[in-house]
Amino acid sequence: MRFVDFLSDLLDYGKRDANGNIILTGSLSDPSILLNVEEIALFSVIDLIASAASLCEWRTYQGDRRVRREDWYAWNISPNQNQNAAEFKRMLFARLLRFREALVFERNGGYYLADSFCREEYAFRPNVYTNVTCGNLTLNYPMTEPDVYYFRLSNSRIDATLNNLNGLYSKALTEAYHKYEYSGSRSGVLEVDTLAQGNPKFEQDLKKLMSEHFRTFFEKKNAILPLPRGYKYIPADGPASQKGTSEVSDMESIFRQAQDRYCNAYHVPPSILRGDVTNQDDAINVMLSFAVKPPMSIVQTEVNRKSYGKSVLDGWYMRIDTTHIKTVDIFAVAEKVDKYAQDSIYNPNEIREKLDDELIPDEWANEYTRTKNMEAVKQGGNQ
């Protein structure tokens, strides 16, 4: 399955009405159109991580000094003529997390994410990549390891979880829906007296009554049931004829359990996916440390290995900055920001950049300052 098909199936969901609601066709009793709970829960977790990763700036350095040249423009503004960097990075990390591997190749000065490819591994010579597909185009020539960026996320726990959960919650949700559907259905007792049973057309009339009149009566919310003489319908009155909240709670619980399992597999606190605000800062820190940074480290290392090689020893490299993932309240960090400036940890422009604010063009904003009590103490006690 191509990755673009995976995203389109989850993002489009099919036809919608004028209000934007999804138009469902068929019945949940049909096994071919079961609601894929696992896939929706999986996409929710992956999209959360990939969206956070797309917010990061890929900083480029030359001689240990941060610069903005062609590489920076390609990774942060426009990797190719058809995509912007935010879309490209989001698709890259989503592909890496979903299929645990991704391939990026360069063509005519642009970087492209492969939808599918075949990889031939070798021990003592470069690996070969064939049948590389991007969009509607399949490249008719092979590429070797130095020609591509190949990212691989190895996690046996995720593989085992995906295999064990495949179809489990979808079947459970279907059964819960059938229970909910049955709980609100109409039911009753049809009494037929002996006079009606003695009618020569009794079997024919009864079949027509059950297949046509009763079917219409049960399907409509407000309907009138015409009954021939000798027939009496007594509606059933009880819990089975009333819709309760327990069935809805069952379906919600099944969907939440599926989300929790995939959150655990990808090291994402479930509270973030559900939008809980309790201890949100701690939950976000956990997600950044164990869910976002590991795939980022894989991407960063591969780009440095292929783009810069041993030049990283001389200060030429790329580093993914994660400081812009979290929204910073400038009033909440006012005292800490002042301390950073006093201790020469950051200059004013660096602080403004981390606060996602405009930089000051004046030279003084790039200078470091520190208070007298933070200066080095020279020998003899003189400063």
C-alpha positions as CSV (number, residue, x, y, z in Angstrom):
1,M,0.0,0.0,0.0
2,R,1.4,3.4,-1.0
3,F,1.8,6.0,1.7
4,V,-0.3,8.6,-0.2
5,D,-3.1,6.1,-0.3
6,F,-2.8,5.5,3.5
7,L,-3.1,9.2,4.1
8,S,-5.9,9.8,1.7
9,D,-8.0,7.0,3.1
10,L,-7.6,8.5,6.6
11,L,-7.9,12.2,5.7
12,D,-10.7,12.1,3.1
13,Y,-12.9,9.4,4.6
14,G,-15.0,9.5,1.4
15,K,-18.0,11.7,0.4
16,R,-19.4,14.4,2.7
17,D,-22.7,16.3,2.8
18,A,-23.2,20.0,2.7
19,N,-22.4,20.3,6.4
20,G,-19.1,18.4,6.1
21,N,-20.5,15.3,7.7
22,I,-19.2,11.9,6.4
23,I,-21.8,10.1,4.3
24,L,-21.8,6.4,5.3
25,T,-23.1,3.8,2.8
26,G,-24.0,0.2,3.6
27,S,-24.3,-1.3,7.0
28,L,-21.9,-2.2,9.7
29,S,-23.1,-5.7,9.5
30,D,-21.2,-6.0,6.2
31,P,-17.7,-7.3,7.1
32,S,-16.1,-5.5,4.1
33,I,-16.8,-2.0,5.5
34,L,-15.9,-2.4,9.2
35,L,-14.7,0.8,10.9
36,N,-10.9,0.3,11.2
37,V,-10.4,1.5,14.7
38,E,-6.8,0.4,14.8
39,E,-5.9,2.4,11.7
40,I,-7.6,5.6,13.0
41,A,-5.9,5.3,16.4
42,L,-2.6,4.6,14.8
43,F,-2.9,7.6,12.4
44,S,-3.9,9.9,15.4
45,V,-0.7,9.0,17.2
46,I,1.5,9.2,14.1
47,D,0.0,12.5,13.0
48,L,0.6,14.0,16.5
49,I,4.3,13.1,16.4
50,A,4.8,14.0,12.8
51,S,3.1,17.4,13.3
52,A,5.4,18.2,16.2
53,A,8.4,17.2,14.2
54,S,7.4,19.4,11.3
55,L,7.6,22.5,13.5
56,C,11.4,22.0,14.0
57,E,14.0,24.1,12.2
58,W,16.8,22.1,10.6
59,R,19.8,24.4,11.4
60,T,22.9,24.2,9.2
61,Y,26.4,25.0,10.5
62,Q,29.7,25.8,8.8
63,G,32.7,25.9,11.0
64,D,30.5,25.6,14.0
65,R,28.7,28.9,13.0
66,R,25.0,28.8,12.1
67,V,24.4,29.8,8.5
68,R,21.5,30.0,6.1
69,R,22.6,28.8,2.7
70,E,21.2,26.4,0.0
71,D,20.9,23.5,2.4
72,W,19.0,25.5,5.0
73,Y,16.6,26.8,2.3
74,A,15.9,23.3,1.0
75,W,15.2,21.7,4.4
76,N,13.3,24.6,5.9
77,I,11.5,26.4,3.0
78,S,11.2,24.5,-0.2
79,P,12.7,20.9,-0.7
80,N,11.2,20.7,-4.2
81,Q,9.0,22.6,-6.6
82,N,5.8,20.9,-5.4
83,Q,6.1,20.9,-1.6
84,N,6.9,23.3,1.2
85,A,9.2,22.1,4.0
86,A,6.5,21.8,6.6
87,E,4.5,19.4,4.4
88,F,7.6,17.5,3.4
89,K,8.9,17.0,6.9
90,R,5.5,15.9,8.2
91,M,5.1,13.3,5.4
92,L,8.7,12.1,6.1
93,F,8.2,11.5,9.8
94,A,4.7,10.0,9.2
95,R,6.1,7.6,6.7
96,L,9.0,6.7,9.0
97,L,6.7,6.0,11.9
98,R,4.1,4.2,10.0
99,F,6.3,1.8,7.9
100,R,9.5,2.1,10.0
101,E,11.5,3.2,7.0
102,A,11.6,6.1,4.5
103,L,13.6,7.0,1.5
104,V,14.5,10.5,0.3
105,F,16.4,11.1,-2.9
106,E,17.8,14.1,-4.8
107,R,16.8,14.9,-8.3
108,N,17.5,18.1,-10.3
109,G,18.4,20.0,-7.1
110,G,15.3,19.0,-5.1
111,Y,14.6,16.5,-2.4
112,Y,11.8,14.0,-2.9
113,L,10.1,11.4,-0.6
114,A,9.6,8.0,-2.2
115,D,6.2,6.5,-1.9
116,S,7.6,2.9,-2.4
117,F,10.9,1.3,-3.3
118,C,12.8,-2.0,-3.3
119,R,16.0,-2.3,-1.3
120,E,18.7,-4.8,-1.9
121,E,21.1,-5.1,1.0
122,Y,24.7,-6.0,0.8
123,A,27.4,-6.5,3.4
124,F,30.6,-5.1,1.8
125,R,29.2,-2.9,-1.0
126,P,26.6,-0.1,-1.2
127,N,23.0,-1.1,-1.0
128,V,20.9,-0.8,-4.2
129,Y,17.4,0.8,-4.5
130,T,15.2,0.0,-7.4
131,N,11.6,0.6,-8.5
132,V,11.6,3.9,-6.6
133,T,8.1,5.5,-7.0
134,C,7.3,9.1,-6.3
135,G,3.7,10.2,-7.1
136,N,2.8,8.7,-10.5
137,L,6.4,8.4,-11.6
138,T,8.6,5.2,-11.2
139,L,12.3,5.8,-11.7
140,N,13.7,3.5,-14.4
141,Y,17.2,3.5,-13.0
142,P,18.7,2.1,-9.8
143,M,20.3,4.2,-7.0
144,T,23.0,3.2,-4.6
145,E,23.3,4.0,-0.9
146,P,25.4,7.2,-1.4
147,D,22.7,8.6,-3.7
148,V,19.8,8.5,-1.2
149,Y,18.9,9.2,2.4
150,Y,17.6,6.0,3.9
151,F,16.0,6.2,7.3
152,R,15.0,3.1,9.3
153,L,13.3,3.0,12.7
154,S,13.8,-0.4,14.2
155,N,11.4,-1.2,17.1
156,S,10.3,-4.7,17.6
157,R,7.8,-3.7,20.3
158,I,5.8,-1.6,17.7
159,D,5.8,-4.4,15.2
160,A,4.5,-6.9,17.8
161,T,1.8,-4.4,19.0
162,L,0.6,-3.7,15.5
163,N,0.4,-7.4,14.7
164,N,-1.5,-8.3,17.9
165,L,-4.0,-5.4,17.6
166,N,-4.8,-5.9,13.9
167,G,-8.6,-6.1,13.7
168,L,-9.1,-6.7,17.4
169,Y,-10.7,-3.4,18.4
170,S,-12.6,-3.1,15.1
171,K,-14.4,-6.3,15.7
172,A,-15.1,-5.3,19.3
173,L,-16.5,-1.9,18.2
174,T,-18.7,-3.6,15.6
175,E,-20.2,-5.9,18.2
176,A,-20.8,-2.9,20.5
177,Y,-22.6,-1.1,17.7
178,H,-24.8,-4.1,17.0
179,K,-25.6,-4.2,20.7
180,Y,-26.5,-0.5,20.7
181,E,-28.6,-0.9,17.5
182,Y,-30.5,-3.8,19.0
183,S,-31.1,-2.0,22.3
184,G,-33.1,0.7,20.6
185,S,-35.0,-1.5,18.2
186,R,-38.8,-1.9,18.2
187,S,-40.2,-5.3,19.2
188,G,-43.5,-6.7,20.2
189,V,-46.0,-9.5,20.1
190,L,-48.4,-10.1,17.2
191,E,-51.6,-11.8,18.3
192,V,-53.7,-13.5,15.6
193,D,-57.2,-14.8,16.4
194,T,-58.7,-18.0,15.1
195,L,-61.0,-16.2,12.7
196,A,-58.0,-14.6,10.9
197,Q,-56.1,-17.9,10.8
198,G,-59.1,-19.6,9.1
199,N,-58.8,-17.2,6.1
200,P,-57.7,-19.1,3.0
201,K,-55.2,-16.4,2.3
202,F,-53.9,-16.3,5.8
203,E,-50.3,-17.4,4.9
204,Q,-50.1,-14.9,2.0
205,D,-51.6,-12.0,4.1
206,L,-49.2,-12.8,7.0
207,K,-46.2,-12.8,4.8
208,K,-47.1,-9.5,3.2
209,L,-47.8,-8.0,6.6
210,M,-44.4,-9.0,8.0
211,S,-42.3,-8.3,4.9
212,E,-43.9,-5.0,3.9
213,H,-46.0,-3.3,6.6
214,F,-43.9,-4.3,9.7
215,R,-40.6,-3.6,7.9
216,T,-41.7,-0.1,7.1
217,F,-43.1,0.4,10.6
218,F,-39.8,-0.7,12.2
219,E,-37.6,1.4,9.9
220,K,-39.5,4.6,10.4
221,K,-39.2,6.7,13.5
222,N,-42.8,7.9,13.2
223,A,-45.1,5.5,11.4
224,I,-48.6,4.0,11.5
225,L,-49.1,0.3,11.3
226,P,-52.4,-0.8,9.5
227,L,-53.6,-4.2,10.8
228,P,-56.3,-6.4,9.2
229,R,-59.2,-7.5,11.4
230,G,-58.2,-10.3,13.8
231,Y,-54.6,-9.0,14.2
232,K,-53.4,-7.2,17.3
233,Y,-49.8,-5.9,17.8
234,I,-48.6,-5.4,21.4
235,P,-45.4,-3.3,21.7
236,A,-42.7,-4.7,24.1
237,D,-42.0,-2.4,26.9
238,G,-38.7,-2.9,28.8
239,P,-34.9,-2.2,28.8
240,A,-34.4,-4.0,25.5
241,S,-36.6,-1.5,23.7
242,Q,-34.8,1.6,25.1
243,K,-31.5,3.0,24.2
244,G,-29.2,3.5,27.1
245,T,-25.8,5.2,27.7
246,S,-24.0,2.0,28.5
247,E,-23.7,0.9,24.9
248,V,-22.3,4.3,23.9
249,S,-19.9,4.1,26.8
250,D,-18.8,0.7,25.6
251,M,-18.0,2.0,22.1
252,E,-16.1,5.0,23.5
253,S,-14.2,2.8,25.9
254,I,-13.1,0.5,23.0
255,F,-11.9,3.4,20.9
256,R,-10.0,4.9,23.9
257,Q,-8.3,1.5,24.6
258,A,-7.1,1.3,21.1
259,Q,-5.7,4.8,21.3
260,D,-4.0,4.0,24.6
261,R,-2.3,0.8,23.2
262,Y,-0.8,2.7,20.2
263,C,0.2,5.6,22.5
264,N,2.1,3.1,24.6
265,A,3.8,1.6,21.6
266,Y,5.0,5.0,20.3
267,H,5.8,6.4,23.8
268,V,3.2,9.1,23.7
269,P,1.3,9.9,26.9
270,P,-2.4,9.1,26.2
271,S,-3.5,12.3,27.9
272,I,-2.0,14.4,25.1
273,L,-4.0,12.6,22.4
274,R,-7.2,13.0,24.5
275,G,-6.5,16.7,25.2
276,D,-6.3,16.4,29.0
277,V,-4.8,19.5,30.6
278,T,-3.7,17.9,33.8
279,N,0.1,17.8,34.0
280,Q,0.3,18.7,30.4
281,D,3.8,20.1,30.5
282,D,5.2,16.9,32.0
283,A,3.4,14.9,29.4
284,I,4.7,17.0,26.5
285,N,8.2,16.7,27.9
286,V,7.8,12.9,27.9
287,M,6.6,12.9,24.4
288,L,9.4,15.0,23.1
289,S,12.0,12.9,24.9
290,F,10.8,9.4,23.9
291,A,8.5,9.9,20.9
292,V,9.8,12.9,18.9
293,K,13.5,13.0,19.4
294,P,14.4,9.4,18.6
295,P,13.2,9.5,15.0
296,M,14.7,13.0,14.7
297,S,18.0,11.6,15.8
298,I,17.9,9.0,13.1
299,V,17.0,11.6,10.4
300,Q,19.7,14.0,11.7
301,T,22.4,11.4,11.7
302,E,21.6,10.1,8.3
303,V,21.6,13.6,6.7
304,N,24.9,14.5,8.4
305,R,26.4,11.2,7.3
306,K,25.4,11.6,3.6
307,S,25.6,15.4,3.2
308,Y,28.7,16.3,5.2
309,G,30.6,13.1,5.9
310,K,33.7,13.7,8.0
311,S,33.4,17.4,7.6
312,V,31.3,17.3,10.7
313,L,34.6,17.0,12.5
314,D,35.3,20.6,11.2
315,G,32.0,22.0,12.3
316,W,30.0,21.4,9.1
317,Y,26.7,19.7,10.1
318,M,22.9,19.9,10.4
319,R,21.1,19.9,13.7
320,I,17.3,19.7,14.2
321,D,16.2,22.3,16.8
322,T,13.2,21.3,18.9
323,T,12.7,24.4,20.9
324,H,9.8,25.7,18.7
325,I,7.6,22.6,19.4
326,K,6.3,24.0,22.7
327,T,4.4,27.3,22.8
328,V,6.1,29.6,25.2
329,D,4.3,32.1,27.4
330,I,6.7,35.1,27.5
331,F,5.2,36.3,30.8
332,A,5.6,33.0,32.4
333,V,9.3,32.8,31.6
334,A,10.2,36.5,32.1
335,E,12.4,35.9,35.2
336,K,14.2,32.9,33.6
337,V,14.8,34.9,30.4
338,D,16.4,37.7,32.4
339,K,18.7,35.2,34.1
340,Y,19.8,33.7,30.8
341,A,20.8,37.1,29.5
342,Q,22.6,38.1,32.7
343,D,24.6,34.8,32.7
344,S,25.6,35.2,29.0
345,I,23.8,32.0,28.1
346,Y,21.9,33.7,25.3
347,N,22.0,37.1,23.7
348,P,18.8,39.2,23.1
349,N,18.2,37.9,19.6
350,E,18.7,34.3,20.5
351,I,16.1,34.8,23.3
352,R,13.7,36.5,20.9
353,E,14.1,33.6,18.4
354,K,13.2,31.0,21.1
355,L,10.2,33.1,22.0
356,D,9.2,33.0,18.3
357,D,9.5,36.8,18.1
358,E,11.1,39.1,15.5
359,L,14.8,39.6,15.6
360,I,16.4,43.0,16.2
361,P,18.5,44.1,13.2
362,D,20.9,46.2,15.4
363,E,24.3,44.7,16.2
364,W,23.9,45.2,20.0
365,A,21.1,42.5,20.0
366,N,23.7,39.9,19.0
367,E,26.1,40.7,21.8
368,Y,26.4,38.8,25.1
369,T,26.3,40.6,28.4
370,R,26.8,39.4,32.0
371,T,26.6,40.9,35.4
372,K,29.7,41.7,37.5
373,N,29.1,38.9,40.0
374,M,29.3,36.4,37.1
375,E,32.7,37.6,35.8
376,A,35.7,35.4,36.4
377,V,37.7,36.0,39.6
378,K,41.4,36.7,38.8
379,Q,44.3,35.8,41.0
380,G,44.9,38.1,43.9
381,G,41.2,38.8,44.2
382,N,41.2,41.5,41.5
383,Q,38.6,41.4,38.9
